[in-house]
């Protein structure tokens, strides 16, 4: 992929699938195989980074939700009951 600014997880994973199909076809020569493997490695690293970023974002959301529930629970416990 020459334009990294337009690259998304979806486009990168689609390209990885294309590369796998090409390699599985057995039609790629030695040099092309080497080039495709190098490109696939770069794409896999990009996808792993995207997944890590999403995972971190989800973790942060879970922590924010936990804090909100704890604060709501503390507020409810502090109010007097009749």
N, C-alpha and C positions, 0 to 999 in steps of 0.2 A: 504494500500500500504506500503510495508516494505522498498522499496528502494526510498527514497525521492529525491535522486540525479537524478534519471531518470524520475521523475514526470514532466509532462507537463500539461498545461491547458487541452489539448485534452485527455490525458490519465485519468486525474482526472475527467473530465466531463463524460467520458465513464463509469468510475467506479461508479459514482453517478447514472447514468442510470441503471446499473446492480443492484445496491442496491435498487433503487425504484422498479424495476421489482420483486426482491425477496420479498420485503415488501408487494407489491401489490398481490403477489401470495397467501398470507395468510399461507404459509407453514413454515415460520420462527417461532421458539419458542420464548418465552419471552426473554431469555438470548441473543439469536442470534439477535433479534430485537434491544435490547439495544446496543449490539456491533456494529451493522450496522448503527444505528443512530449516534453513536459516531464517527464512521469512516466517515460517510457522512458529519457530521458537520465540521470535520477537512478538508475534501476535498472542501467543499463549501467555507471555509475561505481561503484556498489556491487559489481557482479560483477567489475569490473576490480580493485578493491581486494581482493576475496576471492581472486582468482587470483594476485595479487601476494603475498599472505600465504602461500598454499600453495606458490608458487614459492620464496619465501624459506625456508620450512620444509624443502622438499626440498633446497635448496642447503645448508642447515645439516646435514641428515642426510648428504649426500654428503661434506661436509667432515669430519664426525665419523667416517665410515667410512674416509676417506682417512687421517686421523690414526691410527685404530686399526690400519690395515694397515701404516702406516709404523712405528708403535711395535712391532708384531709382527715386522716385518722387521728392525728394529734389534735387537730382543731375540734373534732367531734368528742374526743375524750376529755378535753378541757372544759367543755360546756356542762353546766350543772343539769342533772336530771331531776324531775319532780316526782 
